[in-house]
Structure formats: C-alpha cells, structure tokens
Amino acid sequence: MRYRKDLDRYEARWVEAREAVLHERAQRADADPKETVADRVGALNEAQLRDLLQRLPVAAVWRALKEQTTPPESESVPPLPEG
C-alpha cells in the first residue's frame, strides 16, 4: 500500500481511456444499425474523404489502393513511399 501513490498517474490514464471507450460505445449505440461503412464513406465529400485517408496508416492506404487496381490473386505489396 505504501506504493499506491506511484500508481495514481497510471490510474488517471486508465480512467481517461475507459471514459473514452464508453463514450465511443455510446456513439455507436446511437448509430443506425443498418448503416454500413460504404454508406458512411459514400456520404463524405471530397475534403472529408481526403482528411479521413490522411489519418489512416500509409501501409493500409497503399494496400487498399493495390487491391483496387490489381486482381486479388496477386500477393506482392507495393513499396512504401519514402518520407
């Protein structure tokens, strides 16, 4: 118990993360259960879509672009851009 004070900063981060998860779950509960990802993406304008893509991991975007332009049987992954 004498080290309890050392755990306070971790507990604060844990509580903050827990609250964020509960908030996210509540938002999902309010969403239309019939709405799909395709519906959400289709409703975005160009600027919103660009913003969304810029927040995704670069490797995931490259993989998605590759899957869009090549047959699925191809397994090679394009090189990541430098930078």
Secondary structure, 3 states (H helix, E strand, C coil): CCCHHHHHHHHHHHHHHHHHHHHHHHHHHHCCCCCCHHHHHHCCCHHHHHHHHHHCCHHHHHHHHHHHHCCCCCCCCCCCCCC
